[in-house]
C-alpha cells in the first residue's frame, strides 16, 4: 500500500467515526444543497460514500465525473460487493465538492483523470461497503440479542440463527446509532458482483433524453451567453461596438470579459445573432505570428541538438556514433482538439454571498477555487454541482479552469443567472490541444538483428509548465507526461537514451486522452516495426524477443496475435500490423487489419484488442472503453490535425476536423486477460496502440511507412511515389 | 406565432421564425433531449423527425415546421425496440449523442425494418459519436430489427 493510500485510509476512518458519533442527524455529509437527511434518522449514512434508506435503497455518492467511462456503475459495484446489498436497490448520486471526496492519490482535490478511478477508489469504497455491512450486522445482532459472528449479510438482508432475517432498510436507523468499525474486514471468498458484466445504472436516462448535461441546465430567468473570442491566442479587445447586437430582440447585455466580448440574451439563438453583429477591434499581439509550419521548423532544428535526458541505459550516443549502419527517422504528430460532442459550457448563478455553478467538470476543486477567486468569494461560498459530461477526454480538467472562469466573469458582469455556451467553432478554436510533437530517432542493430542502441529525442510543449501541477509533476525540467511511454519503455535494449526539449509558445496545450502515450506509442511502436523489418524479422516475433522478461505485455501480445490469426493468409490487398503498449497500469496489444481503398485512403477492417488491466470490476465496461479508445485513436490516426496560420486555427467544425463515422468503423474484438494484479486503467489504455498498429499494417500492405499523423491519402501517395522513384534509381 | 405538433401535442411559440427548431425545443418547450453538437448539420446530435423523416433540428428554422409534426427523443416510448436494444447492448457511454443516434435508428427501421449493414452505414453515418459506440449501435439496430416487425 502506498504512503498516500495509507494516509487517506486514516482520514476516511476519521470521517466515518464522526459520522457514527451522532453527527449523522446534524447532516454532516454535504450530499447536495437541495437535500438533507431526514430528521428521524431513517437514512443511514455510515460514511460519505453511502446512504441506506429505510426503503432498502442504497445510494452511492460518486466522487468521480461520469463522462462515458461508467463510474456511476463501477464505483457503486465496489461498495455493493462489500455491503452485500441487493444490486437492484443501488443508485448513484454525484458528490458535492468537499474534502471527503478528494482524490485518494492525487492530493487535496476532487478530480477525475488518469484512468484511475477504479484503481484509486478500490480500497476506500470496499472499506466503506464493509464498514456499513458490519454496522448492519451489529444492529441485527443487537436486536436479536445474539453474537454478531452468528449473523451474515446477503443480498440486502441480515440473516441470524434459526430463520431470523431482517432487511437493510429495517436496520438502517438502528445501525446509524452504532459506532463505525475502525478496521472493517473485507469479505473473504468469491465475488458476487465484481467481474460480472452488470448493466450501467445511467443507461436509462441516457436513452430517453432526461440525462442532464451542463448544456441542459436551465431555470427561471436563466440567460444564455456566447462570447466573441479573439482570432488569435493572447489577443485582447481594443474596442467594440454593440449597438446592433443590442438591437436584436432577446439580447439583454453585451459585456467585455477576459475571454472576449459576451453577448447575453434570453436564448442561445438571439445571443448568437447578436454576436454576429458585434464590431470588435482586436489587439492581436504576438499571437498573430504563430503558425504550425513555423513551429515545425523550430522543432526540427531543436531535434538536432541534445535535450534533457529522461532515461539513459548504457551509452546510446557513443554506440551509435561508432557504427556504420544506423536506422534513422523523424516522426511527427499534430495538435489535436478534444472535440467532445457536448461543447464546453458552464452555468453560474452568482449572488452577493454565494455562487452556484453547474457544469460538467473533471476538476471540481480547482474549478470551484478559480470561480471563488473571480467572484471575490471564499471557496466554501461556491457550490459546484457536477452534471453528466458529454465527453471529457481531459478537456474538462482544464488546468486554468478556462470555461468556468469566463462564465463567472460574465455572471459577475450581468448579475443574473447565466449559462455560457461555446459553439463548436468556439470549442475547437479557443484552444487547449494535445501538443504537437516532433521526434527524432536513431538506432542500430547487433549481429543478430536485435536493437543494440536506441536514441529518441522528443520535442514539444509541456502541458504542465506554468500550471499548478508543474511543481509536482515536472522534475529536473522534464514533464513526465511528455516522455511517458518512451522513457519507461520495456523493450530490452542495452543502450537506450530518451531526451526532451520543451519549447514554449502561445498555443494552449492540455492532457488529451492517454496524454503522452497518444504520441509516444505511435512513434515507438512504428519505429520498432522499422527495426524489425530492417532486421528481416517478423514484427510480432521481434517484440516477443524484446519482452521476454515482461510476462504481462508478452501475454497480451501473444493473445492478440493468436486471436487475430497473425501470419495466416489474409484477403488480397489486406495487411496486418501489431502494437503493444503499457499505460495507466494496463497493458494493451492490438492487431489491425487494413487495406487501401480506390482513393488511397486507409480502410481499417478489423481490430483485435487484448487488455490486461489487472483485477476487473465490470468486463463490459472494459470492452466498451477499449472500443472507445480505439475509435478515438483512429480519428487521430486517420484525420485529426489542428493547424494554425497567422495565429488562426484553420479548423472549426466536423467538416474540417473529421471524426470516425459509422461507415468507416472497423469491427473491434476485445479480449480481457484474467488477472489478479492490482487494477489498472481502462479509459485511456485502449488508445495508444491503434495508430501504430494501423501504420504498421499500412506498411505491411503497401510498403509505405507514414511517419506523420494523420495518415492521409496524400501522405500515403507521396510515400508510395517516393518508393517507386527510389526503385527506379 | 408558430404552431406545430411535438410528440403528439399541439404547441405554439412566439419566436423569430429563423430560430432553429433545436433551440425552440430546448429552451421554449423544455425538451432538452435533443442536443447541440455542431450547429451545422454535421454531427446529428440534434436529430428529430419532422413529418416522419429524420432532420437536423439545429439547421431547421422553426418557421419551416409550421403545421408539421415533430417527434423528439422524449416522444419515443420506453418499449420501442430500438430503446430496448440500446439498453440490452449497453450502447451508451457519455450518452450525449445517443438521442440523435436513436432518432436516426428509429427512422431507419420505419423505412427499412430489416436493414443491411450498408443500410445502417448510410442511415447512421451522419451521427457522430466521440466515444466510439458505433459497433454496439450496429448490433442494437440489427437486434431491434428482429423485433420491429412485431412491434413497430
Contacts between the chains, C-beta under 8 A, distances in Angstrom:
chain1	res1	chain2	res2	distance
A	66	B	94	7.9
A	67	B	94	5.4
A	68	B	93	3.5
A	68	B	94	3.4
A	68	B	95	7.3
A	68	B	131	4.6
A	69	B	93	7.3
A	70	B	93	7.5
A	197	B	90	8.0
A	199	B	87	7.0
A	199	B	90	6.1
A	200	B	90	6.0
A	200	B	92	6.9
A	202	B	92	7.4
A	202	B	95	7.1
A	203	B	86	7.5
A	203	B	87	5.6
A	203	B	90	6.5
A	203	B	91	7.9
A	203	B	92	5.1
A	203	B	95	7.9
A	204	B	87	7.0
A	205	B	95	7.8
A	206	B	92	4.2
A	206	B	95	3.1
A	206	B	98	5.6
A	207	B	73	7.9
A	207	B	83	5.5
A	207	B	86	4.9
A	207	B	87	6.7
A	207	B	91	7.7
A	207	B	92	6.2
A	207	B	95	7.5
A	207	B	98	5.6
A	207	B	99	7.6
A	207	B	102	6.2
A	208	B	33	7.1
A	208	B	73	6.7
A	208	B	74	7.2
A	208	B	76	7.5
A	208	B	78	7.1
A	208	B	83	7.3
A	209	B	31	7.2
A	209	B	32	7.1
A	209	B	33	2.0
A	209	B	34	7.3
A	209	B	72	7.1
A	209	B	73	3.9
A	209	B	74	5.0
A	209	B	99	5.1
A	210	B	33	7.0
A	211	B	95	5.5
A	212	B	32	7.5
A	213	B	35	7.7
A	213	B	96	6.1
A	215	B	32	8.0
A	215	B	35	7.4
A	215	B	36	6.4
A	216	B	26	7.7
A	216	B	32	4.1
A	218	B	27	7.3
A	218	B	30	7.7
A	218	B	32	7.2
A	224	B	27	7.7
A	249	B	16	6.8
A	267	B	15	7.8
A	267	B	19	7.5
A	267	B	23	6.1
A	267	B	27	5.0
A	267	B	28	7.9
A	268	B	23	5.2
A	268	B	26	8.0
A	268	B	27	6.8
A	268	B	36	7.6
A	269	B	15	8.0
A	269	B	16	7.4
A	269	B	18	7.9
A	269	B	19	4.7
A	269	B	20	6.5
A	269	B	23	4.9
A	270	B	16	7.7
A	339	B	130	6.4
A	340	B	94	7.5
A	340	B	96	7.6
A	340	B	130	6.0
A	341	B	35	7.4
A	341	B	37	5.2
A	341	B	43	6.8
A	341	B	45	6.0
A	341	B	94	7.1
A	341	B	96	4.4
A	341	B	97	4.9
A	341	B	128	6.6
A	341	B	129	7.1
A	341	B	130	4.9
A	341	B	131	8.0
A	342	B	35	7.0
A	342	B	37	7.4
A	342	B	94	7.6
A	342	B	96	4.7
A	343	B	36	7.0
A	343	B	37	7.3
A	388	B	94	7.2
A	388	B	95	6.6
A	388	B	96	7.8
A	389	B	94	6.3
A	390	B	35	7.3
A	390	B	94	5.4
A	390	B	95	7.5
A	390	B	96	3.2
A	390	B	97	8.0
A	391	B	94	4.8
A	391	B	96	6.3
A	391	B	130	5.0
A	391	B	131	6.6
A	392	B	94	7.7
A	393	B	130	7.5
A	421	B	36	7.5
A	423	B	39	5.7
A	424	B	37	6.8
A	424	B	38	4.6
A	424	B	39	5.9
A	424	B	40	7.2
A	424	B	43	7.9
A	620	B	90	5.7
A	624	B	90	6.9
A	624	B	93	6.1
A	624	B	133	7.7
A	624	B	136	7.5
A	627	B	132	5.2
A	627	B	133	7.4
A	627	B	135	5.8
A	627	B	136	7.4
A	628	B	93	6.0
A	628	B	131	4.9
A	628	B	132	4.2
A	628	B	133	7.6
A	629	B	132	7.6
A	630	B	132	6.6
A	631	B	129	7.7
A	631	B	131	7.4
A	631	B	132	2.6
A	631	B	134	6.8
A	632	B	130	6.9
A	632	B	131	7.7
A	632	B	132	6.1
A	653	B	38	5.5
A	653	B	39	7.8
A	653	B	40	5.5
A	653	B	42	5.8
A	654	B	38	5.6
A	654	B	40	7.7
A	654	B	42	4.1
A	654	B	43	5.5
A	654	B	128	6.3
A	655	B	40	7.5
A	655	B	42	5.8
A	659	B	128	5.3
A	659	B	130	6.5
A	660	B	132	7.3
A	660	B	134	7.5
A	661	B	125	4.5
A	661	B	126	7.8
A	661	B	128	6.6
A	661	B	134	7.7
A	662	B	120	6.8
A	662	B	121	5.6
A	662	B	124	4.3
A	662	B	125	4.6
A	662	B	127	7.2
A	662	B	134	4.9
A	662	B	137	7.1
A	662	B	138	7.2
A	663	B	121	4.0
A	663	B	122	7.6
A	663	B	125	4.4
A	665	B	132	7.7
A	665	B	134	3.9
A	665	B	135	6.3
A	665	B	138	7.9
A	667	B	135	7.0
A	668	B	135	5.6
